[in-house]
Amino acid sequence: MKKYTRQRIILDLVENNEIKTQEELSECLEKKGIRSTQATVSRDIKELKILKVQTKNGEYKYKVVDSIYDSLDERLSKICKLAILSIKHNGDVILIKTIPYTASVCGSYIENAKLKMVSGIVTGNDTIFIAIDDKTFLDSVVEDIRKLVR
């Protein structure tokens, strides 16, 4: 089996299962008909940037972590929580007021969340306008945005 194929399967296994040890990962691979040594599994984990993270119950499991994206997303979340002053709609579009010079950052964060029914976002200096596909969902989308920035 080619390395690329094995690594794609490893990523899939880690993302969709609670794998706590290299041994468990090797067993999962073997169930899929992939035999590999402990050294190969270890090397794959390192190359794929799979880390052990602590779960809510204090145990550790493997997780695929894109640390650059995660840290950027965390920073944008913090900025939005501090910068957004109000979220409301006028019956046609959603209007978000921010502190000056932060609307584009907050708009980008909301855009990346890929909320359902959002058809477009326009940002200014301290204002974000969000158009949605169906006006009957205005209240629902406003609530989704509020949850996103809490």
Solvent accessible surface area in square Angstrom, and as a share of the most:
residue,aa,sasa,rsa
1,M,139,0.62
2,K,158,0.67
3,K,100,0.42
4,Y,157,0.60
5,T,57,0.33
6,R,32,0.12
7,Q,21,0.10
8,R,122,0.44
9,I,38,0.19
10,I,0,0.00
11,L,23,0.11
12,D,70,0.36
13,L,11,0.06
14,V,7,0.04
15,E,115,0.51
16,N,105,0.54
17,N,66,0.34
18,E,109,0.49
19,I,2,0.01
20,K,67,0.28
21,T,58,0.34
22,Q,48,0.21
23,E,124,0.56
24,E,62,0.28
25,L,0,0.00
26,S,31,0.20
27,E,90,0.40
28,C,32,0.19
29,L,0,0.00
30,E,93,0.42
31,K,174,0.74
32,K,112,0.47
33,G,65,0.62
34,I,7,0.04
35,R,196,0.72
36,S,36,0.23
37,T,88,0.51
38,Q,118,0.52
39,A,54,0.42
40,T,24,0.14
41,V,0,0.00
42,S,41,0.26
43,R,132,0.48
44,D,2,0.01
45,I,15,0.08
46,K,166,0.70
47,E,82,0.37
48,L,33,0.16
49,K,137,0.58
50,I,7,0.04
51,L,93,0.46
52,K,96,0.41
53,V,43,0.24
54,Q,108,0.48
55,T,31,0.18
56,K,215,0.91
57,N,115,0.59
58,G,35,0.34
59,E,81,0.36
60,Y,114,0.43
61,K,49,0.21
62,Y,16,0.06
63,K,93,0.40
64,V,44,0.25
65,V,23,0.13
66,D,85,0.44
67,S,69,0.44
68,I,141,0.72
69,Y,110,0.42
70,D,54,0.28
71,S,43,0.28
72,L,89,0.44
73,D,48,0.25
74,E,103,0.46
75,R,156,0.57
76,L,23,0.11
77,S,19,0.13
78,K,132,0.56
79,I,69,0.35
80,C,0,0.00
81,K,99,0.42
82,L,145,0.72
83,A,1,0.01
84,I,25,0.13
85,L,117,0.58
86,S,44,0.28
87,I,15,0.07
88,K,115,0.49
89,H,63,0.28
90,N,93,0.48
91,G,34,0.33
92,D,76,0.39
93,V,40,0.23
94,I,0,0.00
95,L,35,0.17
96,I,0,0.00
97,K,79,0.34
98,T,3,0.02
99,I,72,0.37
100,P,80,0.50
101,Y,181,0.69
102,T,22,0.13
103,A,0,0.00
104,S,67,0.43
105,V,50,0.29
106,C,0,0.00
107,G,3,0.03
108,S,51,0.33
109,Y,19,0.07
110,I,2,0.01
111,E,91,0.41
112,N,72,0.37
113,A,39,0.30
114,K,167,0.71
115,L,36,0.18
116,K,171,0.72
117,M,54,0.24
118,V,37,0.21
119,S,71,0.46
120,G,29,0.28
121,I,34,0.17
122,V,102,0.58
123,T,49,0.28
124,G,42,0.40
125,N,79,0.40
126,D,43,0.22
127,T,23,0.13
128,I,0,0.00
129,F,92,0.38
130,I,0,0.00
131,A,42,0.33
132,I,19,0.10
133,D,96,0.50
134,D,54,0.28
135,K,118,0.50
136,T,118,0.69
137,F,89,0.37
138,L,8,0.04
139,D,102,0.53
140,S,56,0.36
141,V,2,0.01
142,V,7,0.04
143,E,63,0.28
144,D,50,0.26
145,I,0,0.00
146,R,96,0.35
147,K,120,0.51
148,L,45,0.22
149,V,17,0.10
150,R,165,0.60
